[in-house]
């Protein structure tokens, strides 16, 4: 398969995988809410996020490893590949050991942070241990194989394994919850199931690659491993700040409310990610081949397509999220889950986060970690400081505002960076896209909420009918605006599809 074919295959398999993950991510929290309550749901999400902090110690090495692997994979340089993977494996195994120490510290300190939680000290301890098992397996022997496959544009291998594991985990979790087992037992079984994936990836890589972990290279195969730190710190803080701040300065009910909204927004993000799964390795291979003209051509097309997809999905989400929350939390009366202002700010901030995917992908593909790390530090500081500043007065809305401002800064920085580096694009191209994005979002949000007045949304079926109407409305608005802003590109896409159909 050539690079474009691999990108298409990765995209298709990723889309299937993300749909499965999305459905699982909707079904399981609902079961936990109904069977265990908001406080337990908040506790599970809080513990999961505190354990996710260990990814902070990745320090961006994962992205640096992928960037370093593109050229030797293209050149089939097994010695260099082995050296890079050996260095990466040694690093991540140290993180696995640190994770064990961190878990013990968390066991001692976490119950003090969330005093008088419904599970009590002993059960909370077992919950932390249960959730940490899969995290340890990932860093001790899973992540290096995943990075190799992604760099080689074989992400579909690990995605298929992930899909099977998610389905199995969902089935077993539903069975155990309905049989009346505790949340601790359910999460322990989930962690054991998740172990299947890293074990399979180890088997696959050993069978299909000639990796010699005894090789020692004269030069450091990962010279930029510390330069990826800023990028990863920002990413870790973006994913962890809100829930950790709410855990410490608010309540577990607030964490539960936040996690339900984030679950829905993450589902949209999963769909976006399914279309961008192989993007970084695709750009990396083009850069390794020194084909900058083709790179610019593909980048412009991908950028335009992603902007349309992202605005389409997130604008619809802004209209549909509150009606969905009202149905999803029926029967859950221990907290008020309807918070429209928080919903809108969260949707916009995550939409901005998704918009930067093509720009960040090409920066990472080119290995420009050192040159862009300062902006990552600024993003992380903005997010953390603003969330702390606003949380006491605004609660959920406050942490969402912190994320929105930080993510907006990072997006604009990447745009200006690419104007002067790598692909040297005019800023006018982005401004034109941004104007269309804003106009499309506002039109969809306003007309979608007006359309809501003509629907009675009291069940999932009613919601689906309304969602279809909103999607048709949104699609029409997107098409109309593209005919106004990008008429030639639309007609060229139509001609290509006609030629493809004739062949």
N, C-alpha and C positions, 0 to 999 in steps of 0.2 A: 504493500500500500504506500502511496505517496503521502506527502504532508497534509494536503487538503482532504484526502480520503480518511486519514486518521483523525483529523479534526472533526469531520462529519460523524464518524463512528463514535468518537468520544462524546460528542454532543448528544447523539441519540441515546446512547446507553446512560449518560449522565441525566438526561431528562427523565427516563424511566426510573432511575434510582431516586432522583429527587422527588418524584411524585409519590413513590412508596414511602420515603422518609417523611414527606409532608403529611400524608394520611396517618402514618403512625404518630407523628407529632401532634395531630389533632385528636385522635382517638384516646391515647393514653392519658393525657392531662385531664380530659373530661372524666374518665373513669376514676382517676385519683381524686378529683374534686368532689364527685358524687359520693364515693365510698369512704374517703378519708377526711374531706373538708379542706377549706382554703389554707388553714394554718399548716397542715401537713404538706400540701402542694407547694406553699411558699418555702417550707423547710427543705424539701427535696431540691427545689431550684436554687436555693441559697447555698446548700452544701455542694451541689454540682458546680456552681460558679466559683466557690472558694477553692475547689480542687482544680478548676480550670486555670486558676492563677499560676499553677506550676508551669503552664505553657509560656509564661513570662521568661522562664529560664532557657527556652528555645533560642532566645536572643536573635531571632531572624536567621539562624543557621540553616533552617529548612529551605528558605528561598535562595540562600547563597549556594547551597548544595545543588539545587536544581539548575541554577545559572551556570555553575561550574561544569555540570555534566553535559550540557548541550553539545559543545564542540567535540569532546572525546567520543560521544555516542555517534555523531555524524561521521567521524573519522574511524570509528570502530577501534579505538585505542583502549584495549582491555586493561593495560597496565595502569593508565591514568584513571580509568573508571574504578578499578579496584582500590587505588590509593585514596581517591575521594571518598568512596564508601567506607573504607576502613576508618578514616579520620572522622567521618560523620557518625559511624556506629559507636566509636569510643566516646564521642561527646554525648550522644543521646543515652547511652548506658549510664553515664554519670548522672544525667538528669533523673533516670529511673531510681537510682540510689537516693538522690536528694528527695525525690517524691516520698519515699518511705519515711524519711526523717520528718518531712513536712506533714505527713498524715498523723504522726504521733503528736506533733505540736498542735495540729488542728483539733485532735481529740481532747487535748488538755485545755485549749483556749476557747474553742467554738461554743461549748455550752455556756460559757460565761458571757458571750456576746448576746446569745438568745436565751436568756434565763426564762425558766418556767414554760418552756415549749411543751407542746402536748405529748411528745414521745418520751420525754425524760432523758436523763443522762446516758443510761446504758444503751437504750435503743438508738439514740442519736449517734453514739460511738459506733455501733454496728452498722448504721446507715452510712457513715463516713467510710468505714472499711470496705463495705460492699461496693460503693460507687467508685472507690479508688482503684479497685482491681483492674478494670479495663484501661484506666488511664496509665497505670504502671506498665501493662502489657504493650501499649502503644509505643511508649518511649523506650522500653527495654529492648524489644526486638521487632517492632512493627513499622515504625515510621521511616526507617532507611529504605526498606523495600518499596514502600509507597512512593517515596521521592524518586527512586530509580525508575519506576514504571511511569510516573507522571512525566519525567524528563524525556523518556523514550516515546512519548505520545501513546502509551499503553495504559492510560488511566482507566480504560474500560475493563481491564482485568480486575483491579481492586474495586471498581464500582459494582460489578456483578456480584462479587463476594459480599460487598456491603449490603446490596439489595436483599440477598438471601438471608443474611444475618438479621436485618431489620424486620423482615417478615416473620422469621422464626421467633425473634424477641417479642414482637407484637402478639403473636398467637399465644405464646407461653405466659406473657404478662396478663393478657385477658383471662386466661384459664385460672391462673393463680389468684387474681383479684376476685373473680367470681366465686372461687372456692373458699374465699374468706381469709386468705393468708395475709400477714402483716405487710406493710409497705417495705420493711427491711428485707423480708424474704423475697419479695417481688424484685427489688433492686439487686439483690445478691444473684438471683437467677439470671437477670439481665446482663450482669457483668460477666458471668460464666459464658453466656451465649456470645457476647461480643468478642471473647477470646478466640473464637473460631477464625475470624478474619485475619489477624496477624499471623496465626499459625499457617493458614493456607497461603498467604503471600510469601512466607518464608519458603514453603515447599515449592511454589511456582518459580521464584527467583533462582533458587538452587538448581532447579531443573533446566531453566531456559537461559541462564547467564553463567559465564565463566568468571566468577568473582574469586579472587585470591586475597583473603584477608591477612595473609602473611607478608604482603608487599609493603615496603617502606620507601616512600619517595624522598629524594634528596631535598626538594623544595616543599614548602607547605602547600598542599593541594587546595586549601581553602583560605587564601590570603585575606579575603574580605569578610571572614566570618564575624568579626566584631563590627563591621560597617553595616551589617544588616540589623544590628541591634535596635537602632532607632525606629526602623519600620515596624519591627515586631513589638516593641514596647507600646507603640501607638495602637497597634491592632489589639493587643492583649487588654489594654486599658479600655478601648472602645467596647470590647465584649464583656468586660468584668465590672467596670466602674459603677454602672447604674444599680445593679442588684446588690453589690457589696455596700454601696453608700446607703441604699434603702434598708438593708439588713441592720446596719449599725445605727442609723439615724432615724429610721421609721419603724414599721412593723412588718411581721411576716405576712399579714394580710396584703399590705402594699406590694410586697415581693410577689405574692401570688397574682395580684391584679396585673402587675407589670409583666410577669411571665406569660400570662394568657395572651395579652396583646402582642408580646414579642414572638410568641409561638406562631401567630397568624402572619406577622410581618416576616418572620424567618421563612415561612412557607413560600412567600413571594420571592424572597431572596434565593431559596433553593431552586426555584424555576429559572431565575436569572443565571445562577451559577451553573445550571445544567447546559446553558448555551455558551458558557465561557470556560468550561472545565479544561479544555485543551488549549486555551488561548495563549497562556504564557509560554508553553512549550512550542506552540506553533510560531509565535513571534521569535522565540529563541532560536529555532531551527533556521528561520529566514535570516536572522542576524548572523548566525554562524556560517551561513552560505554567502554572506556579503551581497545579498540581493535586495538592496535598499529601495530600488524603484518598485519592485513587486511588493515589498513591505508597506510602503506608503499607500499603494493602491488598495491592498487588502485592509489596511488600518482604517482608511477613510470609509470604506464600505461597512466594516464591522462597527465602527463608531456610530455611524448613522443608524444602522439597524438596531443596535443596543439602546440608543437614546429613545427610539420609537417604542421598543418593547418595554423599557423601564417605565416611561411615562404612562403608557397604556395600562400596565399592571398596577402601578402604585396609585395612579389617579382613581382607578376603579376601586382599589382597596380603601381609599379615603372615603368613598361613598358607601361601600358595602360593610365596612368593619363593625360599625356600631350595631346595625341590625343583626349581624352574625353573632356578636357578643351577647346580645339580649337573648337569642335563642340558645346559644351554647351554654350559658350559665343559668338557664331555667332550673329551678329547684335548689340552687345554691344561694342561700339567703344570709350567710354569715359575713358578707362583704358586698359593697356596691361596685360592680364591675363596669358600669356605664360612665365613662369619663371622656366625652367628645373632644375636648381641647387637647388632652393628652394623646388621644388617638391620632388627631391630625398632625401634631408636631412630630410624633414618632414615625408616622408614615412618610412625611417629608424628609426627615433626617435619614431614614433608611434608604429612601429613593436617591438622595444625594450620595450616600455611601456606595450604592450600586452604580451610579453614573461614573464613578472614578475607576471602575474596573479596567476598561481598556487602557487608560492612561497609566495606571499603576502596573498593569501586566507588562507593558512594553518597557517601562523603567526597570522592573525586576529582570525581564528577559535580557536586557542589555547589561545587567550587573552594575547599575548606577546606584549602589547602596550608600556609599560614602557621600556622594554628591547630594543626596536627598535626605540624609538622616536628620539634619537639623530641623527640617519642617515636621518630621515625625515627633520629635521631642516637643515642639511647640503645640502640635495637635493634642498630644497626651496631656500636657499641662493645662491647656484650655479646657479640655473635657473634664478632668478631675477637679480643677479649681472652681469652675462654674457650677458643676454639679453639687459640690460641697456648699457653695455660696447660696444656691437657690433651693436646696432640698428642704431646709427648715421652714421656709415660707410657702413654697409652692408644691412640695412633695413630689409626686410622679411627674408633674409638668416641669418642675425645676430640673430634674435629671435629664429629661428629654430635651430641654432647651440647651443644656450643656453639650449634649451630643450633637445637636443640630449645628451649633456655631463651630464646633471643632471640625466636624466633617466638611462643612462648607469651606473652611479655610484650606483644608488639605486638597480638596478638589481644585480650587483656584490655583493653588501652588503648583500642582502637577501640570495644569494647562500651560501656565507661564514657563515652566521648566522645559516642556516639550517644544515650546516656541524657539528655544535657543539650543536644544540638544536632541540627539538621536535622529528625529525625523524633521526637525526644523519647520514646524507647521505655523501658518499664520494664525494669530489669535482670533481673527475675524471669522474663521470657520467655526470655532467653538461658540462665539457670541451668537452667530446665526442659529446654531442648534439650540442654544440656551433660551433664546427668545421664543422659538417654537415650542420648546419644552414647557415654559411658563404659561404661554397662551393655551396650550393643549390641556395642561393640568387644571387651570382655572375654569376653562369651558366645561370639562368633564365633571369637575367637582360641583360646579353651580347647577348645571343642567341635570346632573344625576340626582342631586338632592331635591330639585323641583319635581323630577320624575317619581321620587319616593312617595310623594303625596297621593299618587294614583294607585298605590299598591298597599295591600294589607299583608304585612310580613309577620306571620305567627308560627311558621314551621320551616324546616329545612327545604321542603318542596317550594313553599312560597318564596323563600330566599333565593333558591336556584332560578326560579322564573324571573325574579327581579334582577338577579345577576346577569342572566342572558340579555335582558333588555338593556342593562347598563353597558354590557360588553358591545352590543350592536351600536349603541349610541357613541361609545368611546371610539370604536373602530371607524365609524363614519367621520368623527371629528379629526382623528389622526390622518385619515386618507385626505380629507379636505385640506388640512393644513400642509401636508406634504405636497399636494398639487400646487399650493400657493408658494411654498418655500423651496421645494426640490422637485419640480416638475420633470426635468430631464432624467434625474435619477430614478424616479418612479417608472417612467416609460421604458428606460433601459432595463429595469428589473422585470417588467412585464415581457419585453422582447426576449430576455434570457429564458424565462419560464416557458414561453411559447416554443422556443427552439429546443429546450430540454424535453418538452412533451412530445414534440415531433420525432425526436431521436429515440 
